[in-house]
Amino acid sequence: MRHTLTAIAGLLALTAIGGTARAEVITTLDDGDDWTLVRSDTTTENRILVKNSAGEVGTDRIGVAQFSGYAFSDPVMQASVRFDIERTAAGNNFDALESIQLWGVPDGATGEDIVQTDAYSTVSYVTDDLTDNLVDDAALVFLGQVAFPVGSSGDVVDFFGPAVTAFVQADSNNLMTFLLTAVGDTDSADTVLFYNEDASPIATEFYPSVMTNADAIVPEPTTFALLGLTGMVGIALRRIR
């Protein structure tokens, strides 16, 4: 039922209350909206799989989530981005404190409209990488980093804060492209699987989502102060069963 409802709706909206901007949830619904860029250029995957090995190994992977075909009904005052970690332990064999970063392709930039058939070697903000996170930091917008504890399969990851809100507010063409990368991992066997359309049934409970206004994950200002997140990015790991 969840798949049918969201596929028909495309954009879920709650009625505005008291003149405030309405809350909206945008999901990646179509095959091809979520995929993996593989360094070897030989594989196409309908899943978000992240892997980073030492020495530019051909199995290195960057996860892509692309949102398109939507239109916000009201101005975006707050925003967050949600990913669900696939629930089978075999798909998530990362070590404690290995980190994942979320990046956004700037609005209207070359490569924002990449598609699943584009090869790794043709994407400039991947091939021009000068760091250990598989992407060219200067060409993208940094939106957050999370270090996973062991056994996080089934957790939901929310990226939120001023940087995420500003990125969503900057959208002018109803297209947003996000990249998930692993940072400095040297174990070629370690992967994080966020979303898997290759599995039947799909082994995740939630589509990748952009949530706005009242639906966005936004902590109280005191939480930002306590965590030192003012002007930066917040991350929430939550177990939803």
Backbone bond lengths (Angstrom), bond angles and torsions (degrees), N, CA, C in turn:
res aa  C-N    CA-C-N  psi(-1)  N-CA   C-N-CA  omega(-1)  CA-C   N-CA-C  phi
1 M - - - 1.462 - - 1.517 110.68 -
2 R 1.336 117.06 -37.63 1.467 119.31 -179.10 1.515 110.68 -60.89
3 H 1.341 116.68 -42.69 1.455 119.38 -178.86 1.528 111.02 -65.80
4 T 1.309 116.27 -41.99 1.459 119.74 -178.98 1.523 111.04 -64.26
5 L 1.314 116.51 -45.01 1.456 120.68 -177.30 1.515 111.44 -62.71
6 T 1.330 117.31 -48.64 1.459 119.20 -177.04 1.517 111.60 -71.46
7 A 1.317 117.54 -32.72 1.461 119.80 179.24 1.524 110.88 -65.17
8 I 1.329 116.42 -35.46 1.464 119.85 178.88 1.526 110.50 -76.35
9 A 1.328 115.80 -42.90 1.459 119.77 -175.18 1.512 111.66 -72.29
10 G 1.327 116.68 -46.53 1.454 120.42 -178.15 1.510 111.78 74.02
11 L 1.314 116.20 -50.52 1.462 122.58 179.12 1.517 107.68 -132.81
12 L 1.321 116.29 115.04 1.454 120.33 -179.75 1.518 109.47 -92.90
13 A 1.317 118.14 128.88 1.458 120.82 -177.74 1.517 109.99 -130.60
14 L 1.318 115.53 142.66 1.457 121.51 172.66 1.522 108.56 -101.72
15 T 1.311 115.81 146.41 1.465 120.20 -178.38 1.523 110.55 -62.86
16 A 1.322 116.20 136.00 1.457 120.46 177.60 1.516 109.94 -65.30
17 I 1.333 115.35 138.41 1.460 120.61 -178.78 1.527 108.72 -118.05
18 G 1.307 115.80 129.48 1.447 120.46 175.41 1.514 113.82 62.31
19 G 1.329 117.32 28.58 1.445 120.72 176.22 1.522 114.40 80.26
20 T 1.324 119.00 2.65 1.460 120.97 179.11 1.520 109.90 -79.60
21 A 1.342 115.60 160.00 1.458 119.94 179.08 1.518 109.47 -64.89
22 R 1.330 116.22 133.31 1.455 119.67 -175.97 1.523 111.25 -71.67
23 A 1.311 115.73 152.44 1.458 122.37 177.96 1.520 109.29 -84.98
24 E 1.321 116.80 138.19 1.448 121.68 -179.35 1.523 110.13 -137.05
25 V 1.333 115.78 148.06 1.457 121.98 177.16 1.519 108.39 -124.78
26 I 1.325 116.44 121.59 1.457 122.21 177.11 1.513 107.60 -105.57
27 T 1.323 117.04 129.88 1.453 120.76 179.54 1.522 111.03 -119.61
28 T 1.330 116.17 156.69 1.464 121.25 173.57 1.520 107.01 -88.02
29 L 1.325 115.73 109.42 1.461 119.74 -168.72 1.522 114.18 -105.34
30 D 1.319 118.23 -30.15 1.451 121.23 -169.75 1.523 111.59 -96.90
31 D 1.329 115.86 148.79 1.453 120.87 173.62 1.531 107.97 -58.64
32 G 1.306 116.75 128.31 1.457 120.81 -176.19 1.504 113.10 105.80
33 D 1.339 118.22 -9.81 1.457 120.69 177.11 1.527 111.96 -81.08
34 D 1.318 116.63 -22.49 1.459 122.00 -179.34 1.528 107.53 -128.06
35 W 1.322 116.84 122.95 1.455 118.60 -179.08 1.519 110.37 -156.39
36 T 1.335 115.22 -178.87 1.460 121.27 -177.48 1.525 110.22 -125.70
37 L 1.332 116.01 128.82 1.462 121.62 170.81 1.527 108.06 -84.35
38 V 1.319 117.32 123.20 1.457 122.39 -177.19 1.526 108.95 -111.44
39 R 1.347 116.61 128.78 1.456 120.84 -173.88 1.529 112.95 -56.99
40 S 1.323 117.99 -33.26 1.463 120.52 -176.65 1.521 113.41 -70.12
41 D 1.361 117.72 -12.71 1.472 122.84 -179.56 1.531 113.27 68.35
42 T 1.324 118.29 8.59 1.464 119.24 -172.05 1.518 113.58 -107.29
43 T 1.314 117.95 -3.63 1.460 119.90 -172.08 1.521 111.27 -129.63
44 T 1.327 116.45 138.83 1.458 122.42 170.83 1.519 108.05 -115.20
45 E 1.315 116.70 127.33 1.457 120.59 -176.04 1.523 111.05 -127.94
46 N 1.328 116.46 129.12 1.466 121.64 176.29 1.519 109.76 -87.95
47 R 1.299 116.50 57.95 1.458 121.86 -179.73 1.519 108.76 -159.72
48 I 1.317 116.26 162.21 1.455 121.22 175.39 1.527 107.16 -102.16
49 L 1.317 115.43 99.66 1.461 122.02 -178.70 1.523 108.67 -120.64
50 V 1.336 116.77 130.08 1.459 121.67 -174.76 1.524 109.30 -118.29
51 K 1.334 116.31 128.21 1.464 121.42 178.76 1.523 108.54 -151.57
52 N 1.324 116.35 140.27 1.468 121.23 -180.00 1.523 108.35 -141.94
53 S 1.328 116.49 112.38 1.457 121.45 -178.80 1.519 110.35 -109.34
54 A 1.325 116.61 155.77 1.459 120.88 177.46 1.525 110.10 -67.24
55 G 1.330 115.93 139.34 1.460 119.79 173.02 1.506 116.50 85.66
56 E 1.332 118.74 23.85 1.457 122.89 176.36 1.530 110.96 53.60
57 V 1.311 115.79 59.85 1.460 123.02 -179.39 1.527 109.85 -76.00
58 G 1.334 116.72 145.94 1.455 121.47 -176.96 1.504 114.63 -62.20
59 T 1.336 117.25 -19.44 1.468 120.21 179.81 1.525 113.17 -88.16
60 D 1.331 118.69 0.91 1.459 121.13 175.68 1.525 109.67 -54.98
61 R 1.339 116.12 140.78 1.457 120.39 -175.90 1.525 111.72 -138.14
62 I 1.325 115.20 141.58 1.460 123.68 174.13 1.522 108.01 -120.92
63 G 1.339 117.06 128.44 1.453 120.84 178.74 1.519 111.51 -84.03
64 V 1.323 116.59 140.63 1.464 122.50 -179.37 1.528 109.51 -123.22
65 A 1.328 116.14 132.10 1.465 122.00 171.68 1.524 107.07 -127.59
66 Q 1.313 116.51 120.51 1.461 120.89 -175.85 1.526 110.10 -121.51
67 F 1.322 114.98 129.16 1.460 122.11 -179.25 1.527 108.23 -110.92
68 S 1.347 116.79 128.11 1.463 119.98 -178.37 1.526 109.69 -151.89
69 G 1.341 115.25 167.99 1.454 120.30 175.41 1.511 115.01 73.26
70 Y 1.320 117.89 20.14 1.457 121.93 -179.20 1.529 108.70 -114.55
71 A 1.310 115.43 173.46 1.463 121.63 171.94 1.515 107.56 -152.08
72 F 1.317 117.40 124.77 1.459 120.44 177.94 1.524 109.24 -70.39
73 S 1.322 115.02 133.45 1.467 119.61 179.75 1.519 111.93 -77.06
74 D 1.339 116.62 -33.61 1.456 122.31 -176.77 1.525 109.78 -130.50
75 P 1.321 117.75 162.64 1.467 120.56 177.45 1.524 110.98 -58.08
76 V 1.322 115.86 145.74 1.465 121.64 178.49 1.524 108.92 -87.76
77 M 1.315 116.46 115.99 1.452 121.57 178.55 1.531 111.88 -97.04
78 Q 1.337 115.82 -33.19 1.459 122.95 176.92 1.524 107.18 -144.42
79 A 1.340 116.42 152.19 1.462 119.26 178.50 1.516 110.24 -150.75
80 S 1.321 115.66 153.08 1.458 122.15 173.08 1.524 108.25 -145.94
81 V 1.341 115.92 162.24 1.459 121.99 -179.41 1.522 108.14 -124.93
82 R 1.335 116.79 132.58 1.469 121.54 -175.10 1.526 111.27 -119.08
83 F 1.344 114.71 136.89 1.461 122.18 173.28 1.529 109.04 -130.13
84 D 1.322 115.06 142.64 1.462 121.36 179.30 1.530 108.40 -105.98
85 I 1.327 117.27 129.36 1.463 121.00 179.23 1.523 108.64 -82.62
86 E 1.328 116.09 128.89 1.460 122.17 -177.65 1.529 110.74 -55.12
87 R 1.318 116.30 144.81 1.446 121.08 -164.50 1.522 116.56 -89.34
88 T 1.314 119.82 -6.95 1.455 120.30 178.60 1.519 109.78 -90.66
89 A 1.311 116.99 131.08 1.459 121.20 -177.09 1.517 112.07 -58.57
90 A 1.341 117.58 -31.53 1.462 120.60 -178.12 1.523 112.10 -63.60
91 G 1.335 116.94 -24.88 1.451 120.45 -179.74 1.513 113.36 -87.14
92 N 1.332 117.58 -4.10 1.460 121.14 -176.98 1.527 109.29 -139.74
93 N 1.315 116.22 83.92 1.454 120.25 -177.44 1.525 111.20 -113.14
94 F 1.345 115.33 40.68 1.457 120.96 179.22 1.522 110.48 -80.05
95 D 1.325 115.99 159.32 1.458 121.71 179.23 1.524 110.18 -91.95
96 A 1.319 115.49 162.85 1.459 120.98 179.09 1.521 110.37 -57.72
97 L 1.331 115.12 136.09 1.463 125.16 174.63 1.520 114.37 71.04
98 E 1.329 118.61 7.63 1.459 118.36 167.86 1.531 108.09 -67.30
99 S 1.324 116.58 143.63 1.465 120.33 -167.72 1.523 112.60 -113.79
100 I 1.321 114.00 147.95 1.459 123.25 174.91 1.524 108.55 -120.82
101 Q 1.325 116.32 137.05 1.463 121.15 176.83 1.522 110.22 -113.37
102 L 1.343 115.81 148.81 1.458 122.53 172.47 1.522 108.36 -110.97
103 W 1.339 116.08 129.57 1.465 123.25 178.67 1.519 109.25 -126.01
104 G 1.323 116.55 150.98 1.449 121.63 175.25 1.518 110.54 -117.67
105 V 1.326 116.23 141.51 1.467 120.73 173.92 1.527 107.43 -82.26
106 P 1.347 118.43 124.03 1.464 120.33 -174.92 1.527 113.17 -54.50
107 D 1.311 115.11 146.89 1.459 121.74 -178.68 1.520 110.65 -56.42
108 G 1.342 116.73 124.79 1.452 122.42 177.51 1.512 115.51 77.70
109 A 1.335 117.47 0.75 1.466 120.47 -178.07 1.520 110.83 -72.57
110 T 1.331 115.86 155.18 1.456 120.83 174.09 1.527 109.07 -59.23
111 G 1.308 116.41 127.98 1.447 120.54 -179.83 1.516 114.26 95.81
112 E 1.334 117.59 -4.32 1.459 118.37 176.98 1.528 110.42 -64.90
113 D 1.337 116.48 -31.69 1.458 121.36 -177.07 1.522 112.48 -98.44
114 I 1.345 117.79 31.58 1.459 119.94 176.83 1.526 110.10 -59.52
115 V 1.329 115.42 155.56 1.457 121.54 178.72 1.520 108.89 -125.48
116 Q 1.317 115.90 169.03 1.456 120.75 -173.25 1.521 112.49 -62.58
117 T 1.315 118.47 -26.31 1.466 120.67 -178.73 1.526 113.27 -81.01
118 D 1.345 117.70 -8.25 1.463 119.79 177.85 1.526 109.92 -69.71
119 A 1.326 116.24 131.98 1.456 121.33 -178.97 1.520 110.94 -78.85
120 Y 1.302 115.40 149.52 1.465 122.98 177.68 1.530 110.27 -49.25
121 S 1.327 116.36 -45.09 1.471 120.85 -173.74 1.521 113.54 -69.22
122 T 1.333 118.03 -10.09 1.468 120.80 -178.69 1.522 112.80 -100.45
123 V 1.327 117.33 -3.69 1.473 121.37 -176.72 1.520 108.58 -97.09
124 S 1.338 117.42 109.81 1.460 121.85 -169.46 1.522 113.18 -63.31
125 Y 1.325 118.23 -37.41 1.464 119.02 -176.91 1.528 112.13 -77.73
126 V 1.324 116.29 0.78 1.464 121.96 170.61 1.524 109.80 -102.18
127 T 1.313 116.81 -50.22 1.464 120.66 -176.58 1.522 112.28 -69.75
128 D 1.323 118.30 -22.10 1.467 121.44 179.23 1.528 112.28 -90.50
129 D 1.320 117.56 15.27 1.461 121.53 -178.81 1.523 111.21 -60.68
130 L 1.337 115.50 129.26 1.465 120.81 177.96 1.529 110.91 -117.30
131 T 1.324 117.97 12.15 1.460 121.96 -176.93 1.524 109.52 -126.28
132 D 1.317 116.27 -168.68 1.462 119.60 -179.46 1.520 112.74 -101.17
133 N 1.343 117.39 19.96 1.466 119.77 -177.40 1.522 113.02 -115.26
134 L 1.327 117.72 11.75 1.466 125.06 172.80 1.524 115.09 75.58
135 V 1.327 119.43 0.46 1.465 120.39 178.52 1.519 110.35 -133.06
136 D 1.339 115.35 159.27 1.457 122.40 176.66 1.529 108.39 -82.95
137 D 1.323 116.39 103.70 1.469 120.62 -174.75 1.521 112.28 -56.91
138 A 1.326 117.44 -38.23 1.459 121.17 -174.84 1.525 112.49 -68.57
139 A 1.326 117.16 -21.96 1.464 120.69 -176.50 1.523 112.81 -92.60
140 L 1.340 117.14 -8.30 1.456 121.39 -174.09 1.530 111.47 -124.31
141 V 1.317 116.46 174.71 1.464 122.55 178.22 1.524 107.92 -109.37
142 F 1.337 116.82 120.69 1.464 121.06 179.57 1.523 109.55 -77.04
143 L 1.354 116.11 128.36 1.456 120.84 -175.26 1.522 114.05 -119.23
144 G 1.332 118.54 -6.30 1.454 118.77 176.11 1.512 113.69 152.33
145 Q 1.321 115.93 162.43 1.461 123.03 178.14 1.518 109.43 -142.48
146 V 1.323 116.08 140.18 1.457 120.83 178.72 1.519 109.07 -133.71
147 A 1.332 116.75 138.37 1.462 122.76 173.69 1.522 107.95 -102.74
148 F 1.324 116.54 122.48 1.460 120.93 -174.41 1.517 112.39 -88.05
149 P 1.313 117.14 137.90 1.467 119.67 166.09 1.523 108.89 -75.93
150 V 1.315 117.51 161.57 1.456 120.22 174.68 1.523 108.91 -64.33
151 G 1.322 116.40 145.20 1.446 120.28 174.81 1.504 114.58 79.60
152 S 1.324 117.38 32.67 1.463 120.43 -179.27 1.523 113.13 -89.72
153 S 1.326 118.19 6.42 1.456 119.98 177.97 1.528 109.68 -55.45
154 G 1.316 115.60 131.50 1.453 120.24 -178.75 1.510 113.99 94.55
155 D 1.339 117.90 -7.11 1.453 120.21 176.69 1.527 110.64 -78.19
156 V 1.312 115.07 157.02 1.455 122.10 172.74 1.522 107.84 -107.93
157 V 1.320 116.65 133.99 1.459 122.02 -179.29 1.519 108.88 -109.47
158 D 1.329 117.11 123.16 1.458 122.83 177.20 1.519 109.54 -112.46
159 F 1.323 116.83 125.67 1.460 122.76 172.51 1.522 107.27 -101.60
160 F 1.331 117.24 127.53 1.460 119.80 -175.86 1.521 109.64 -149.39
161 G 1.320 116.22 171.19 1.448 121.25 177.78 1.518 112.05 122.05
162 P 1.334 117.21 179.33 1.459 121.79 -175.27 1.532 114.06 -56.46
163 A 1.338 117.67 -38.94 1.469 119.80 -177.88 1.521 111.01 -66.25
164 V 1.324 117.08 -41.32 1.466 120.94 178.86 1.525 110.12 -66.65
165 T 1.333 116.32 -45.67 1.469 119.91 179.08 1.519 111.17 -59.61
166 A 1.322 117.50 -45.52 1.468 120.97 -179.47 1.524 111.60 -62.70
167 F 1.331 116.47 -37.88 1.467 119.59 179.44 1.526 110.44 -64.07
168 V 1.319 117.31 -44.89 1.465 120.44 -179.83 1.528 110.43 -68.24
169 Q 1.316 117.38 -39.31 1.467 120.40 178.43 1.528 112.09 -62.91
170 A 1.327 117.25 -28.87 1.467 121.40 -177.69 1.523 112.97 -75.47
171 D 1.319 117.54 -11.35 1.465 121.28 -177.72 1.527 110.75 -62.49
172 S 1.329 115.98 123.17 1.463 120.49 -179.70 1.529 112.67 -122.13
173 N 1.338 116.82 -2.74 1.461 119.31 -174.37 1.528 113.38 -128.89
174 N 1.331 116.83 18.25 1.462 121.68 179.67 1.530 111.66 53.71
175 L 1.329 114.54 43.18 1.460 121.71 178.12 1.524 108.51 -148.64
176 M 1.335 116.76 124.53 1.457 121.15 175.68 1.526 108.90 -133.48
177 T 1.331 116.18 129.59 1.465 121.58 -179.08 1.519 109.05 -120.57
178 F 1.335 115.96 123.55 1.460 123.07 -179.66 1.520 109.88 -114.90
179 L 1.337 116.12 145.85 1.460 122.48 176.69 1.523 109.61 -121.65
180 L 1.325 116.40 137.08 1.466 122.92 173.97 1.521 108.41 -111.61
181 T 1.329 116.68 125.36 1.456 121.15 -177.18 1.521 110.82 -129.84
182 A 1.320 115.72 153.07 1.461 121.75 173.44 1.521 108.49 -94.04
183 V 1.332 116.00 147.54 1.464 120.86 -173.95 1.518 110.85 -110.05
184 G 1.325 116.13 115.26 1.449 120.77 168.34 1.509 116.35 61.91
185 D 1.306 119.17 24.82 1.455 121.43 179.92 1.528 109.56 -77.81
186 T 1.304 117.29 136.96 1.467 120.38 -179.36 1.522 112.64 -113.24
187 D 1.321 118.25 2.83 1.451 122.27 -179.41 1.519 108.95 -101.87
188 S 1.316 117.04 112.94 1.470 121.08 -175.12 1.524 112.67 -67.23
189 A 1.328 117.44 -13.19 1.460 120.73 -179.38 1.515 112.67 -90.41
190 D 1.323 118.41 -11.05 1.465 121.05 -174.67 1.526 110.79 -85.92
191 T 1.322 115.80 124.51 1.460 121.15 179.19 1.517 110.02 -136.46
192 V 1.340 115.37 158.56 1.462 121.53 169.64 1.525 106.85 -126.11
193 L 1.313 116.37 123.59 1.453 122.25 -178.23 1.525 108.64 -109.80
194 F 1.341 116.02 111.48 1.461 120.85 -175.01 1.522 113.22 -91.92
195 Y 1.307 116.96 -34.76 1.464 119.22 -174.00 1.515 107.25 -155.72
196 N 1.318 117.55 137.06 1.451 119.67 -170.26 1.522 111.91 -137.18
197 E 1.332 116.57 100.10 1.456 121.08 174.35 1.525 111.36 -83.64
198 D 1.344 116.92 -11.81 1.458 119.76 178.65 1.522 111.80 -75.79
199 A 1.329 116.99 -18.00 1.463 121.03 -179.44 1.524 110.63 -87.50
200 S 1.300 116.85 152.69 1.458 121.48 176.54 1.528 109.03 -136.14
201 P 1.329 120.15 115.01 1.466 124.42 -3.95 1.528 111.93 -72.84
202 I 1.328 116.67 164.25 1.458 120.74 178.48 1.519 109.25 -57.87
203 A 1.330 115.32 129.99 1.468 120.34 -170.47 1.522 112.83 -92.45
204 T 1.307 116.71 28.94 1.454 121.60 174.65 1.524 108.42 -129.75
205 E 1.314 116.38 155.04 1.458 120.18 -178.23 1.525 112.84 -93.90
206 F 1.337 117.58 -22.27 1.453 120.39 -173.78 1.528 110.59 -129.56
207 Y 1.310 116.21 135.15 1.448 120.10 168.74 1.528 109.06 -68.00
208 P 1.336 118.39 150.75 1.469 118.80 167.96 1.521 109.16 -53.66
209 S 1.324 116.39 138.14 1.462 120.17 -172.25 1.519 111.59 -140.66
210 V 1.333 116.02 145.50 1.454 123.12 165.67 1.522 106.77 -107.19
211 M 1.326 116.27 124.35 1.465 121.66 -176.61 1.521 109.17 -117.30
212 T 1.318 116.45 138.11 1.457 120.08 -175.48 1.523 111.98 -122.86
213 N 1.318 113.40 159.35 1.467 123.74 173.92 1.528 112.04 51.02
214 A 1.314 120.29 -123.68 1.458 120.39 -174.05 1.525 113.32 -65.86
215 D 1.334 117.78 -20.76 1.463 120.69 177.95 1.526 112.35 -84.63
216 A 1.320 117.86 -15.05 1.459 121.22 -178.68 1.520 110.55 -69.44
217 I 1.325 116.01 149.09 1.463 121.65 174.77 1.519 107.26 -81.48
218 V 1.312 116.75 106.98 1.464 121.77 -177.06 1.523 108.70 -134.20
219 P 1.338 118.61 113.30 1.460 120.35 179.18 1.519 111.49 -74.60
220 E 1.300 116.06 164.97 1.454 120.59 174.76 1.527 110.07 -66.73
221 P 1.328 117.97 153.13 1.472 120.44 178.93 1.521 113.29 -54.06
222 T 1.334 116.86 -33.02 1.464 119.30 179.72 1.519 110.82 -66.08
223 T 1.347 116.77 -31.95 1.461 120.45 177.40 1.509 110.34 -66.94
224 F 1.328 116.97 -42.99 1.454 120.47 176.46 1.522 110.27 -57.77
225 A 1.334 116.48 -43.70 1.460 120.18 -178.03 1.523 111.46 -64.38
226 L 1.331 115.96 -43.81 1.462 120.22 -179.00 1.517 111.96 -64.83
227 L 1.323 116.89 -36.03 1.459 120.69 -177.40 1.523 112.98 -90.79
228 G 1.336 116.72 -2.49 1.455 119.22 -178.43 1.510 112.65 67.69
229 L 1.341 117.52 34.02 1.456 121.68 -173.51 1.515 113.64 -100.71
230 T 1.313 117.85 5.72 1.460 119.97 -177.48 1.524 110.19 -58.78
231 G 1.332 115.88 124.83 1.451 120.76 179.28 1.506 113.57 73.85
232 M 1.328 117.42 7.25 1.458 119.97 -177.81 1.525 110.22 -119.72
233 V 1.310 116.72 -137.14 1.452 121.58 -174.09 1.506 109.38 -133.35
234 G 1.319 117.01 141.73 1.456 120.42 175.67 1.514 110.18 -110.67
235 I 1.320 115.90 152.94 1.456 122.04 178.38 1.526 108.06 -129.78
236 A 1.304 117.21 137.51 1.460 120.55 174.93 1.518 108.93 -126.61
237 L 1.310 116.35 124.04 1.458 122.28 170.67 1.517 107.00 -101.67
238 R 1.311 117.86 123.48 1.449 119.73 -178.28 1.516 109.14 -137.62
239 R 1.311 114.93 140.08 1.454 120.90 178.65 1.520 108.38 -92.65
240 I 1.335 116.50 121.86 1.461 121.74 178.50 1.513 107.74 -122.42
241 R 1.288 117.56 116.01 1.456 122.60 -177.44 1.517 110.93 -110.94
